Amino acid sequence: MSFTRQLSEMSASELNDAIDDTNFPQAHILSRGRNNSVCSTSSTSGTSSLADRVVPPLEETVASGTAMGMGMGMGTGPGAAVTSDEIVPTTNRPRLILKSTTSIPENDGTQPLTPMTPRTSATPGHENCTFHHDLELDHKPPTREALLPDMARSYRLLLGGLGENPDRQGLIKTPERAAKAMLYFTKGYDQNLEDVLNGAVFDEDHDEMVVVKDIEMFSMCEHHLVPFYGKVSIGYLPCNKILGLSKLARIVEIFSRRLQVQERLTKQIAVAVTQAVQPAGVAVVVEGVHMCMVMRGVQKINSKTVTSTMLGVFRDDPKTREEFLNLVNSK
C-alpha cells in the first residue's frame, strides 16, 4: 500500500494521536534506503531499533485500551511480551509508524530535507532568527554572510544575461564584490532598535524641543534596486527622557540600509524614536534624490522628494510644528 494512501485512510483524530511532535515529522525520518523500516523508539531501559520488525497490516487494530492501531500493536501492561507482529513503545504518546512496502531511495541532494525538529522563532536560541521555513526546508543560514555564495552565483548569471563574459579579467571577482556590497547596502536587516540604543536613554528634566538635522542618508529603492540618498532631520519633545544624540543617526541607519520607499522610511524613523523615549511628539523630515528618477525614466536630475511625519504635539499644535520646520530650514 502506498505511503500517501496510508495517510489518507487515517482519520484526523488518529493522525493527531499517532504523531509524536517531539521528533516531527516521523514520516520523513524513516530510515532511507531500507525495506520495512521504521523509526527507533526509546524505552525506559534504552533505545531499541525497530527496523527489522514486521509491521502488521493496516487492517489490524488493537483494543481501545491500547493506544492505537493502524500498523502497530501495543501491550496492555509494562510487562507485555513483544512478538514479531507487535511493537511496544513505552513513551507517553505513540509514534506514527507507517508500513513501507517499497525501498525509499537515498536523497541525491536535489530534494529538500525536513529538519529533525521544527524550528520557529519561539524555539530557544532562535528568537531573533529570520531564516525559518515551514518544515519544507532545513534551517537557513544563521548569518547573512552565509548567503554570499548564492548571491555571487546570481550576479554571475546576471552578467551572462547582459551578454558579458564573467570570466574576463575585469569581471572575475565582480559577482563576489557585488554580493558583499548588496549585503552592506541592506545591513539594516541585521539591526534592531534595542541593540542600537544600547541603553543610551537618560532621565533628564528637559521638556524643550531637541532637533538633529541634516543627517546623511543612503538607501535602496525597492522598486528598481538603485540608490536614493539625501538628509534626515529629526525633532522630538522629551518627557523627562532624552536619547543620546548619535542614536538618532543610528536609527536612520537601521531603516535606511534596507530596500525602501522614502514614505515608509520617514514614518519608521518617527515610530522608532517614539518607542525609544516616549516623547510628547516626534517630527521627521526627509529630503531625498532618487536615482530611479535621475538616471532612468523621466531623468529629472534636479528633482528632490520631501516627506514628513508628524506625531503627537507636532501634529496637533501648529505652533510647535512651525517652530520645528523653522529650525530645520534655517541655515
C-alpha positions, 0 to 999 in steps of 0.5 A: 500500500502506498505511503500517501494512501496510508495517510489518507485512510487515517482519520484526523483524530488518529493522525493527531494521536499517532504523531509524536511532535517531539521528533516531527515529522516521523514520516520523513525520518524513516530510515532511507534506503531500507525495506520495512523500516521504521523509526527507533523508539526509546524505552525506559531501559534504552533505545531499541531499533525497530527496523527489522520488525514486521509491521502488521497490516493496516487492517489490524487494530488493537483494543481501545485500551491500547493506544492505537492501531493502524500498523502497530500493536501495543501491550496492555501492561509494562510487562507485555511480551513483544512478538514479531507482529507487535511493537511496544513503545513505552513513551507517553504518546505513540509514534506514527509508524507507517508500513513501507512496502517499497525501498525509499531511495537515498536523497541525491541532494536535489530534494529538500530535507525536513529538519529533525525538529521544527524550528520557529522563532519561539524555539530557544536560541532562535528568537531573533532568527529570520531564516525559518521555513515551514518544515519544507526546508532545513534551517537557513543560514544563521548569518547573512554572510552565509548567503554570499555564495548564492548571491555571487552565483546570481550576479554571475548569471546576471552578467551572462544575461547582459551578454558579458563574459564573467570570466574576463579579467575585469569581471572575475571577482565582480559577482563576489564584490557585488554580493558583499556590497548588496549585503552592506547596502541592506545591513539594516536587516541585521539591526534592531532598535534595542541593540542600537540604543544600547541603553543610551536613554537618560532621565533628564528634566528637559521638556524643550524641543531637541532637533538633529538635522541634516543627517546623511542618508543612503538607501535602496529603492525597492522598486528598481534596486538603485540608490536614493540618498539625501538628509534626515532631520529629526525633532522630538519633545522629551518627557523627562527622557532624552536619547543620546544624540548619535542614536538618532543617526543610528536609527536612520541607519537601521531603516535606511540600509534596507530596500525602501520607499522614502514614505515608509522610511520617514514614518519608521524613523518617527515610530522608532524614536517614539518607542525609544523615549516616549516623547510628547511628539516626534517630527521627521523630515526627509529630503531625498534624490532618487536615482530611479528618477535621475538616471532612468525614466523621466531623468529629472536630475534636479528633482528632490522628494520631501516627506514628513511625519508628524506625531503627537504635539507636532501634529496637533499644535501648529505652533510647535510644528512651525517652530520645528520646520523653522529650525530645520530650514534655517541655515 
